[in-house]
Amino acid sequence: MIKQLICLAALAILATVVPGAGAADDSADIKALQGTWLPEKAELAGQPMPAEVLKTIVLKLTKQEYEVTVAGAPDKGTWTIDASAKPKGMTIKGGAGPNAGKTFPCIYEIKGDTLRICYDLSGAKRPAEFKTTAGTKLYLVTYARKK
C-alpha cells in the first residue's frame, strides 16, 4: 500500500512538472502555426487527393481556433498541441460544421512555411508516423503558408 502511494505521489509530481516544461515548447509552435495554410498535396488511406479538390481547401489557424473551408463549406473548432511528444501531437475538436462534436488526434511537423499534419479521421488514436495506408482513415496533408 505504501509503495502504491509513493508511486501515485511521484506520478502527481511528474504530471505537474512535465506540462510546465512542454508549455514553453508549445507556445513557440502555437505562434509558428498561426496563419492561413493552403494544401500542396494530400492523401487519404494511401490514395492521393486530386489537385482540383486541393485547390478548394483553405485552413486558417488563429490563436487555438481553426477554420477550414472545402469548396466554400466552413468547418470550425479548436486545436491544441503537445510539442513535447514524438512526433509532435495535435488534437482537433470540431465545434461547428460537418465535424461538430468530433475529435481528431493528429501529429504535426512545422518547418518554416511548410506544415505537415497526419489526422486520424476515425478519431481512434494519434498516428505514429507521417504516412497513410489503404484500409485506414488516416489523412496526410502538406500545407504551405499563404503569403
Wavefront OBJ file of the C-alpha trace (Angstrom):
o trace
v 0.000 0.000 0.000
v 2.783 2.450 0.878
v 4.621 1.644 -2.383
v 1.421 2.402 -4.340
v 1.023 5.766 -2.573
v 4.650 6.657 -3.297
v 4.158 5.771 -6.970
v 0.983 7.877 -7.125
v 2.742 10.795 -5.444
v 5.660 10.514 -7.891
v 3.241 10.484 -10.823
v 1.413 13.522 -9.445
v 4.697 15.431 -9.122
v 5.751 14.370 -12.615
v 2.393 15.476 -14.022
v 2.827 18.955 -12.549
v 6.434 19.340 -13.714
v 6.235 17.954 -17.243
v 3.406 20.195 -18.559
v 5.318 23.280 -17.438
v 8.380 22.171 -19.401
v 6.323 21.441 -22.506
v 4.392 24.711 -22.289
v 7.376 26.739 -23.497
v 7.774 24.429 -26.494
v 4.029 24.582 -27.146
v 3.942 28.404 -27.147
v 6.683 28.633 -29.789
v 4.866 26.163 -32.042
v 1.480 27.791 -31.389
v 2.945 31.070 -32.631
v 4.544 29.394 -35.672
v 1.272 27.669 -36.613
v -0.738 30.910 -36.803
v -1.821 31.908 -40.292
v -3.502 30.747 -43.459
v -2.387 27.455 -44.973
v -3.020 26.015 -48.435
v -2.608 22.301 -49.168
v 0.119 21.382 -51.644
v -0.514 17.649 -51.536
v -2.638 15.233 -49.558
v -3.545 11.590 -49.375
v -6.336 9.674 -47.685
v -5.960 5.956 -46.922
v -2.971 5.707 -49.261
v -4.704 7.438 -52.188
v -3.629 10.908 -53.402
v -6.223 13.665 -53.308
v -6.987 15.227 -56.697
v -5.397 18.634 -57.346
v -8.818 20.111 -58.169
v -10.038 19.213 -54.652
v -6.910 20.636 -53.004
v -7.496 23.976 -54.743
v -10.807 24.343 -52.870
v -9.291 23.935 -49.377
v -8.107 26.771 -47.096
v -7.028 26.254 -43.457
v -6.828 29.211 -41.049
v -5.245 28.818 -37.619
v -5.721 31.725 -35.216
v -4.933 31.551 -31.526
v -6.102 27.995 -30.880
v -9.093 28.046 -33.189
v -9.303 26.728 -36.711
v -11.485 27.354 -39.705
v -11.210 25.203 -42.789
v -13.251 25.672 -45.915
v -13.666 22.997 -48.539
v -15.360 24.234 -51.696
v -16.748 27.132 -49.659
v -18.286 24.980 -46.875
v -16.896 26.096 -43.483
v -15.837 23.878 -40.590
v -14.741 25.480 -37.302
v -13.368 24.340 -33.975
v -10.353 24.348 -31.701
v -6.904 22.802 -31.710
v -4.309 22.048 -29.072
v -0.789 20.711 -29.379
v 1.764 18.743 -27.440
v 5.112 19.854 -28.853
v 6.992 17.607 -26.421
v 5.504 14.414 -27.923
v 7.499 12.456 -30.505
v 6.244 13.045 -33.158
v 4.592 16.280 -32.069
v 0.923 15.813 -31.234
v -2.179 17.816 -32.097
v -5.840 17.400 -31.190
v -8.578 18.896 -33.368
v -12.069 19.361 -31.897
v -14.890 20.265 -34.251
v -17.244 22.959 -32.975
v -19.418 23.923 -35.946
v -19.928 22.439 -39.386
v -19.629 18.865 -40.604
v -17.151 17.900 -37.854
v -19.060 19.401 -34.894
v -18.631 17.193 -31.851
v -15.824 15.123 -33.379
v -12.251 14.855 -32.110
v -9.330 14.013 -34.369
v -5.947 13.011 -32.924
v -3.071 14.121 -35.170
v 0.649 14.529 -35.463
v 2.282 17.588 -36.990
v 5.605 18.912 -38.183
v 6.350 22.542 -38.982
v 9.443 23.682 -40.855
v 9.409 27.344 -41.856
v 6.429 27.879 -44.138
v 5.653 24.166 -44.545
v 3.254 22.312 -42.251
v 2.546 18.576 -42.358
v -0.378 17.116 -40.436
v -1.444 13.487 -40.323
v -5.009 13.169 -38.993
v -6.778 10.031 -37.798
v -10.266 10.731 -39.124
v -11.618 7.701 -37.249
v -10.808 9.517 -34.000
v -9.264 6.325 -32.600
v -5.646 7.264 -31.847
v -2.823 9.585 -32.782
v -0.902 8.374 -35.853
v 2.621 7.119 -35.177
v 4.122 8.357 -38.446
v 3.500 10.622 -41.437
v 2.029 8.032 -43.784
v -1.315 6.586 -44.770
v -2.260 3.128 -45.911
v -5.258 1.506 -47.558
v -7.959 0.445 -45.135
v -7.268 3.268 -42.663
v -8.866 6.661 -42.131
v -5.503 8.418 -41.989
v -5.332 11.728 -43.850
v -1.912 13.273 -44.523
v -1.650 16.850 -45.759
v 1.346 19.037 -46.603
v 0.391 22.721 -46.380
v 2.246 25.853 -47.491
v 1.772 29.139 -45.678
v -0.216 31.634 -47.753
v 1.869 34.752 -48.317
l 1 2 3 4 5 6 7 8 9 10 11 12 13 14 15 16 17 18 19 20 21 22 23 24 25 26 27 28 29 30 31 32 33 34 35 36 37 38 39 40 41 42 43 44 45 46 47 48 49 50 51 52 53 54 55 56 57 58 59 60 61 62 63 64 65 66 67 68 69 70 71 72 73 74 75 76 77 78 79 80 81 82 83 84 85 86 87 88 89 90 91 92 93 94 95 96 97 98 99 100 101 102 103 104 105 106 107 108 109 110 111 112 113 114 115 116 117 118 119 120 121 122 123 124 125 126 127 128 129 130 131 132 133 134 135 136 137 138 139 140 141 142 143 144 145 146 147
